[in-house]
């Protein structure tokens, strides 16, 4: 009933938001200069807030059409390098003659689309040949394609690295740090020639026993059966993934927002004021953020439940009990892949110490192949987006990649 209730509410509110949008545009266009223009602006701002009070279930565009390489502007086009029912290996192709380090950016599968890493990709593109895991919305994936659990996620990381070819690098952001470390270990154990030359793990839950956050405490507050009974729903008939069991993106969004509800309320109050006062540039910054934040995708039930159980409840990776396809995973087998871990001082999702735990697990790596960076003054999103990412963290990532070429 969870998804049905959400869909019913969305169906009812859809026309309301549409009418509010029409009203906002109409009043805004024709009300300027009329007596009581201040009232008109207040009303227009209110209507726009109402029109925006909904979620999108389609991936927003990356919108990276051009970057500067050296001293010239270069066109960027998106190409699908490999496609499965569950995800696309998206290549940001540039028409340049020089060869650049090939990098796979592994995006989280946690309720938002890969475009959440738009800033990460845009920063890396001028100096790297960038690919990204563009995960599909599970509510659009036909049930006949089968399950997509944690092992299948690792499969995709391995397959995508193989598709890119030998000598690539991998950068994982947040949740996929665990899967990427497992993939690198499995590839090393199996002597896979496509094992990455460097592996950057940013703000990921390698060992959530270290400095537990609210996210970690929530995952351990209930047995896994509770999550299955209360947070899993079936996709409605109208969508391509009809009857598939999923962890809905709107549930994940609600959980994220509840952690900082005051911040989101304040942001929308400020948006209303910016719209009312005609401060369009300030309003655009907030609208762009929430356009991305309110674009959600559903996760397969098996992937969500296995992630909660294996990473957050049983701590399989740091306790040495993790398996992939029945094979025991040995991170110490990694010997050729340089390791960089990055953490944010104020990260309230993956606390300091959780990602750096990867260094102890990768005991087969010589010290000169390991590096850790703790960025002061940033929270979770500041690790991979914003000024400190661009000016202080990215140069470290770039240097590790270059030194591993």
C-alpha positions as a printed Julia matrix, in Angstrom:
405×3 Matrix{Float64}:
  0.0     0.0     0.0
  2.98    2.32    0.47
  3.56    2.98   -3.23
 -0.17    3.05   -3.99
 -0.72    5.74   -1.35
  2.14    7.83   -2.7
  0.9     7.45   -6.28
 -2.66    8.41   -5.32
 -1.4    11.54   -3.58
  0.83   12.39   -6.56
 -2.1    11.94   -8.96
 -4.27   14.29   -6.9
 -1.6    16.93   -6.43
 -0.34   16.86  -10.03
 -3.14   19.05  -11.41
 -2.88   21.36   -8.4
  0.81   21.94   -9.01
  0.18   22.41  -12.74
 -2.46   25.05  -12.09
 -0.23   26.79   -9.57
  2.53   26.9   -12.19
  0.18   28.43  -14.76
 -1.03   30.96  -12.2
  2.53   31.91  -11.23
  3.5    32.53  -14.86
  0.3    34.37  -15.72
  0.3    36.68  -12.72
  4.03   37.24  -13.05
  3.73   38.21  -16.71
  0.7    40.47  -16.45
  0.87   41.78  -12.91
  3.99   43.89  -13.25
  3.25   47.58  -12.97
 -0.28   47.12  -11.64
 -1.38   48.76   -8.38
 -0.41   46.61   -5.43
  2.46   45.02   -7.31
  3.94   43.89   -3.98
  0.87   41.72   -3.38
  1.2    40.31   -6.89
  4.82   39.33   -6.22
  3.85   37.67   -2.94
  1.15   35.68   -4.69
  3.43   34.74   -7.6
  6.1    33.5    -5.2
  3.54   31.44   -3.27
  2.19   29.85   -6.45
  5.7    28.96   -7.62
  6.49   27.29   -4.29
  3.33   25.2    -4.65
  4.15   24.31   -8.25
  7.56   23.03   -7.17
  6.22   20.87   -4.33
  6.57   17.56   -6.13
  9.07   14.9    -7.11
 10.46   13.86  -10.46
 11.26   10.24  -11.33
 13.25   10.95  -14.49
 16.97   11.6   -14.68
 17.79   15.28  -15.15
 20.29   16.07  -17.92
 23.97   16.32  -17.03
 24.09   19.42  -19.2
 27.87   19.3   -19.68
 28.15   20.28  -23.32
 31.57   21.9   -23.36
 34.76   22.03  -21.31
 38.06   23.82  -21.67
 41.0    21.55  -22.44
 44.28   23.41  -22.4
 43.56   26.7   -24.13
 40.55   25.73  -26.22
 36.9    24.9   -25.7
 35.98   21.31  -26.54
 32.55   19.85  -27.22
 31.38   17.06  -24.91
 28.85   14.46  -25.98
 27.38   11.6   -23.98
 27.81    8.09  -25.39
 26.62    4.79  -23.96
 29.75    2.61  -23.83
 27.96   -0.38  -22.31
 24.33   -0.94  -21.38
 22.55   -3.46  -19.16
 18.91   -3.45  -18.0
 20.08   -1.92  -14.72
 22.61    0.68  -15.72
 24.52    2.45  -18.47
 28.25    3.02  -18.62
 28.04    6.62  -19.78
 31.08    8.1   -21.53
 31.64   11.86  -21.68
 33.33   11.82  -25.06
 35.62   14.69  -26.06
 37.04   15.27  -29.55
 40.7    15.67  -28.63
 43.85   14.03  -29.94
 45.75   13.75  -26.66
 45.24   10.66  -24.53
 43.99   11.31  -21.02
 43.7     8.99  -17.99
 40.49    6.99  -18.21
 38.41    7.24  -15.03
 35.27    5.4   -13.97
 33.2     7.45  -11.53
 30.93    5.1    -9.58
 27.81    6.95   -8.49
 25.75    5.94   -5.46
 22.57    3.96   -5.91
 20.79    5.56   -2.98
 17.63    7.23   -4.21
 19.12    9.87   -6.52
 20.37    9.78  -10.08
 24.02    9.88  -11.12
 23.55   13.55  -12.05
 24.04   14.26   -8.35
 27.74   13.99   -9.28
 27.51   16.52  -12.1
 29.99   18.81  -10.35
 32.4    15.93   -9.74
 32.38   14.99  -13.41
 32.63   18.58  -14.65
 35.7    19.22  -12.51
 37.48   16.08  -13.73
 36.58   16.3   -17.42
 39.21   18.81  -18.67
 42.07   16.52  -17.6
 40.5    13.05  -17.66
 38.56   10.74  -19.97
 35.51   10.28  -17.74
 32.91    7.52  -17.55
 30.12    7.23  -14.99
 27.72    4.54  -13.76
 24.34    5.88  -14.84
 22.01    3.67  -12.78
 18.47    3.1   -14.09
 15.31    3.77  -12.14
 14.22    0.33  -10.96
 10.55    1.13  -11.34
 11.16    1.25  -15.1
 13.07   -2.08  -15.3
 10.91   -5.0   -16.42
 10.67   -7.73  -13.82
 11.72  -10.34  -16.38
 15.29   -9.02  -16.19
 15.59  -10.64  -12.78
 17.17   -9.56   -9.52
 19.66   -6.8    -8.87
 21.33   -7.32   -5.53
 24.69   -6.44   -4.0
 26.6    -9.07   -5.98
 25.04   -7.8    -9.2
 26.18   -4.28   -8.3
 29.76   -5.54   -7.91
 29.34   -7.4   -11.23
 28.55   -4.1   -12.91
 31.64   -2.37  -11.51
 33.83   -5.21  -12.8
 32.08   -5.33  -16.18
 32.29   -1.56  -16.64
 36.01   -1.54  -15.83
 36.51   -4.34  -18.35
 34.55   -2.37  -20.95
 36.78    0.68  -20.4
 39.85   -1.51  -20.74
 43.18   -2.06  -19.02
 44.8     0.83  -17.23
 41.69    2.66  -16.02
 41.18    4.33  -12.65
 38.11    4.3   -10.42
 36.6     6.96   -8.17
 33.76    5.92   -5.83
 31.54    8.39   -4.03
 29.75    7.44   -0.79
 27.8     4.17   -0.75
 29.61    2.38   -3.65
 32.99    2.62   -1.9
 32.3    -0.8    -0.39
 31.31   -2.39   -3.71
 34.29   -0.81   -5.48
 36.75   -2.09   -2.87
 35.2    -5.56   -3.16
 35.36   -5.39   -6.97
 39.04   -4.36   -6.87
 39.81   -7.2    -4.46
 37.99   -9.79   -6.58
 39.73   -8.57   -9.74
 43.11   -8.81   -7.98
 42.34  -12.29   -6.66
 41.35  -13.43  -10.15
 44.28  -11.6   -11.79
 41.87   -9.66  -13.97
 43.91   -7.5   -16.38
 41.34   -4.68  -16.07
 41.92   -4.15  -12.35
 42.21   -0.38  -11.79
 45.54    1.39  -11.49
 44.19    3.63   -8.73
 41.14    3.59   -6.49
 39.79    6.73   -4.82
 37.19    6.12   -2.1
 35.35    9.27   -1.03
 33.12    9.49    2.06
 32.12    5.81    1.98
 30.93    3.38    4.7
 33.85    0.94    4.69
 33.52    0.35    8.46
 30.4     1.87   10.0
 31.41    0.71   13.48
 33.75    3.7    13.58
 32.1     6.88   14.91
 28.51    5.74   14.13
 26.23    8.41   12.64
 22.45    8.71   12.74
 22.33    6.77    9.48
 24.31    3.91   11.03
 22.2     3.94   14.19
 18.97    3.81   12.17
 20.23    0.81   10.19
 20.93   -1.03   13.45
 17.82    0.07   15.32
 15.6    -2.6    13.74
 16.02   -6.17   12.5
 16.27   -6.58    8.73
 12.75   -8.04    8.7
 11.4    -4.67    9.88
 12.96   -2.9     6.89
 11.51   -5.48    4.54
  8.01   -5.28    6.0
  7.81   -1.49    6.35
  9.96    0.07    3.61
  9.59   -2.26    0.64
  6.78   -1.76   -1.89
  5.66   -3.07   -5.26
  5.84   -0.89   -8.36
  2.36    0.08   -9.63
  1.03   -1.53  -12.79
  1.41    1.6   -14.93
  5.25    1.47  -14.95
  7.71   -0.73  -16.84
  8.84   -2.43  -13.66
  5.29   -3.31  -12.61
  5.11   -5.58   -9.55
  8.88   -5.47   -8.95
  9.69   -5.03   -5.26
 11.58   -1.8    -4.62
 12.77    0.53   -1.95
 11.08    3.72   -3.24
 13.18    6.79   -3.86
 10.58    8.98   -2.16
 11.1     7.03    1.08
 14.85    7.55    0.92
 14.37   11.25    0.21
 12.07   11.57    3.21
 14.7     9.88    5.39
 17.43   12.22    4.15
 15.29   15.32    4.65
 14.21   14.29    8.15
 17.85   14.35    9.23
 18.09   18.1     8.47
 14.47   19.21    8.22
 15.17   22.65    9.67
 17.73   23.31    6.94
 15.26   22.4     4.18
 12.46   24.48    5.7
 14.81   27.44    5.97
 15.94   26.99    2.36
 12.35   27.13    1.1
 11.56   30.16    3.22
 14.57   31.89    1.71
 13.47   30.78   -1.76
 10.07   32.35   -1.19
 11.73   35.6    -0.1
 14.1    35.59   -3.08
 11.18   35.09   -5.48
  9.09   37.74   -3.73
 11.9    40.29   -3.86
 12.94   39.45   -7.4
 16.36   38.13   -6.4
 16.44   35.71   -9.31
 20.08   34.63   -9.13
 19.78   33.6    -5.49
 16.49   31.85   -6.26
 18.06   29.98   -9.18
 20.78   28.48   -6.98
 18.18   27.04   -4.6
 15.88   25.89   -7.41
 18.71   24.13   -9.24
 19.69   22.28   -6.08
 16.16   21.08   -5.32
 15.45   20.21   -8.94
 18.28   17.68   -8.55
 17.47   16.71   -4.96
 13.79   16.05   -5.75
 14.62   13.82   -8.73
 14.47   10.33   -7.21
 14.85    6.76   -8.4
 13.75    3.48   -6.86
 16.22    0.82   -5.72
 15.62   -2.89   -6.08
 14.44   -4.39   -2.8
 17.21   -6.99   -2.78
 19.97   -4.41   -3.26
 18.65   -2.17   -0.51
 18.09   -4.96    2.01
 21.41   -6.65    1.28
 23.22   -3.31    1.64
 21.61   -2.62    5.01
 22.31   -6.13    6.28
 25.79   -6.74    4.86
 27.34   -3.28    5.25
 25.56   -1.65    8.18
 24.36   -4.53   10.35
 26.84   -7.37    9.84
 29.87   -5.24    8.84
 30.97   -8.03    6.52
 33.8    -6.16    4.8
 35.79   -5.01    7.86
 35.16   -8.29    9.74
 36.5   -10.36    6.85
 33.31  -12.32    6.22
 32.23  -10.79    2.92
 31.76  -13.03   -0.1
 31.03  -12.37   -3.76
 29.35  -15.11   -5.76
 30.42  -17.56   -3.06
 34.07  -16.48   -3.25
 35.7   -15.11   -0.11
 36.83  -11.54   -0.71
 40.41  -10.71    0.29
 41.23   -6.97    0.1
 44.83   -7.79    1.01
 45.13   -9.31   -2.48
 45.17   -5.79   -3.91
 48.79   -5.02   -4.7
 48.8    -3.05   -7.97
 46.02   -0.51   -7.28
 46.99    2.73   -5.52
 44.55    3.77   -2.78
 43.34    7.25   -1.85
 40.66    7.77    0.79
 38.94   11.11    1.38
 36.75   12.12    4.32
 34.94   15.3     5.38
 35.45   16.72    8.85
 31.73   17.5     9.28
 30.28   14.51    7.45
 27.16   13.38    9.3
 26.48   10.47    6.93
 29.91    8.78    6.72
 31.88    9.96    9.73
 35.63   10.45    9.95
 37.38    7.09   10.19
 34.78    5.03    8.32
 36.43    5.42    4.89
 40.06    5.42    6.04
 39.42    1.94    7.45
 40.13    0.73    3.9
 43.87    1.19    4.51
 44.01   -1.52    7.17
 42.03   -3.88    4.93
 44.36   -3.32    1.98
 47.36   -4.66    3.9
 48.96   -6.0     0.7
 49.59   -2.48   -0.59
 52.94   -0.91    0.09
 52.79    2.33    2.11
 53.79    4.54   -0.83
 50.67    3.37   -2.68
 48.37    4.57    0.11
 47.2     8.08    0.9
 44.48    9.56    3.11
 43.03   13.06    3.2
 40.64   14.53    5.74
 39.14   17.76    4.41
 38.44   20.34    7.1
 35.25   22.38    7.09
 33.12   20.22    4.79
 30.18   17.89    5.25
 29.23   14.92    3.14
 28.44   16.72   -0.12
 31.42   19.04    0.23
 33.73   16.08   -0.29
 32.73   15.74   -3.96
 31.18   19.09   -4.88
 31.78   22.76   -4.28
 34.83   24.99   -3.91
 36.83   22.81   -1.53
 36.32   19.79   -3.77
 37.52   21.78   -6.77
 40.4    23.59   -5.08
 41.72   21.2    -2.43
 40.43   17.64   -2.89
 40.45   17.27   -6.68
 44.16   18.17   -7.02
 44.96   15.25   -4.69
 42.78   12.89   -6.73
 44.44   14.09   -9.93
 47.93   13.58   -8.51
 47.17   10.03   -7.38
 45.82    9.19  -10.83
 48.8    10.74  -12.62
 51.33    9.04  -10.36
 49.64    5.7   -11.06
 49.69    6.01  -14.86
